[in-house]
Amino acid sequence: MTARLNRRARRRTAAAAVATLGIGALLTATASATWAAPVTASTSTSGALSSAVSADTTGTPAPTGTPTVTVNGSTVTITRDLAQVQAMCARVPVAQKRIAADIARIQGGSDVQGSVAWLQARADAQRAAGHADAAKRIDDRAALRSDRVTALTKRGDRLAKAEQNICVPVAAQTGTGTSS
């Protein structure tokens, strides 16, 4: 069992390293002077930078795949193609449903497989059977799982904010309907 847990930890560490390298490569690419192009943007009264979305009423444009980046002091503006933004906005409701289902599963009762209460019941059963080590591992897993609720809630809040600030205005300007 310990070897399996160690493999999981190595996989998570490797995945985190790959994600970090990917982000580093993206930042390196965006910092390249030949890749970044100026973007027309306006500053609102609150100081937030917002870029204008132009709608093509003849249809959805094909994505170019290359975002433009503008660095203005400590503010970085990344502009994406309209089709890319619409594709990302189309995925927001699916992600929100998945997050809600994960939170519901984690906070479920002892009859919901994968919930914290279910894991605690398993740990109690292991303890009653005299398997203290297994019970401790399951208790640790339950603690980690309960900590995930905060991260999932924050992720859901960020998605809701992105939907409200990006997807709804884009849908209103392009006439494609809202994702909410």
N, C-alpha and C positions, 0 to 999 in steps of 0.2 A: 504494500500500500504506500509506503514511504517513497519507493522508487517512482511510482505513478505520480505522486504529488510533486516530486522533484522535476519530473518531465513537464508537468503542467506549468510549473514556475519558470522553467527554462523557455517554454514556448511563449509564455506571457512576456518574459524579458526580451526574447527575440522579436516578438511582434512590436513591443514598445520601441526597440532600437530601429526597426525598419520604419516605423511611423516617424520617428525623430529624424532619420536620414531623409525620408521623403519630404518632410517639412523643410529641412535644411536645403534640400535641392530646389524646392519651390522658391524659398527666399533668395537663394543664390541666383536663380533664373530671373526673379522679379527685380533684383538689384542691377541686372545687366542693363547698361545704358542703351544698347541697341534693341532690346526687347521692349522696354517700357516706352509708352507713347503718352503724350499729354491727353488729359480727359477734361471735358467741360463739366464743371461742377459748381454748385451754388452753396453758400453757407447759410443755414437757417439762423433765426434769432437766438436759438439756444447754443449755437456754436457747432452744432453737428454738421458734418459734411454730407450732402445728399446729391446724388447725380441724377440728372434728368433722364427719363426713359422716353425714347421716341418709338412710336408704334408704327409698324408697317401695316396698313389696313388691307393690303392685297393678300396677306397670308402670313404664316409664321416663317420668319427667315431661317435659313439653314445656319446651324452653329458654326462659328469659325474655329472654335477650340483654343483660341489664344486670347486670354484676358489682357486688358491694358492696365498698367499700373502707373500711378502718379504719386510721388513723394513730395509733400509740401511741409517742410519743417518736421514736426512730430506726427503729422497726419499722413496716412497712406490710404489712397483710394484705389480700389480694384474694380474695374468695370468689366462686366461679362456680357456676352452676346444675349439678346433677348430670348432666343430659343433655349439657351442654357439656363437662364433664370426661370423660364416657364417649366422646363424639365425638372429643375430642383424644386420648384414650388409644387409640382405635381406629386412629388415624393413626401412632402411634409405631412399630409394627413395619414399616410401609411405609417410613418415613423411615430407620429403621435399616438396612434392606436397601439402600436407595438410597445411603446413606453408605458401606456396605461395598463396594458395587459400584464407587463412585467411587474409593475408596482402592485397590481391586484393579486398576482400570484405570490409575490413575496410577503404581502400582508395578509394572505389568506389564513384560514383556520388549519387545524391539524389534519383535516381530511383533504387538503389541497396539496398535492405532491409538489415539492420544491419550495413550499413556504417556510418561513422561519419557525412557525409553530410545529410544522411537520418534522423539521429537522430536530427541534428540541424534544419532540416525542420519541424520535428515533434514538437520540442521545440518552434519554431516560431509560428506554428499553435496553440499550447496550450496558448502561450502568447497572441495571437490575440483573442482567445476565453475567455481571462480573467482568465486563470488558471496559475498564476505565480508560485505556488509551484510545480505543475507538470512540468512546463517548466524548473525550476531549477534542478529538479531531472533528467530530460532528458539531460540537458546540462552537468551535472556532469557525467552521464553515457557516453556521447560523449567524454568528456575529458579523462576518464579512458580508453575508447576504443582506442583513438588516442595514448595514452601512451603505449599500448600493441604492437604497430608497432616496437618500439625499441627492446623490449624483444623478439619478434618473429624473427626479423632480426638477433639478436645475436644468437638465437637458431639455425637458419638456417646456420649461419656461422660456428657454432660448429659442426653441422652435416656434412657440406661440408668438414671441416678439418678432422673429424673422418673418413669420407669416403676416403679422399685422403691419410691419414696417416696409416689407418688400413685396410680398405676393399680392396682397390686396390692392396696393396702388398700381402695380404692374397690370393686374387683371382689369382694374377700372380704366386704365389708359388704353389698353389693347382691346377691351370689350370681350375678353375671353371668359369672364365669370370668375368668381372668387373660389379659393380652395377651402373656405370655411363654411 
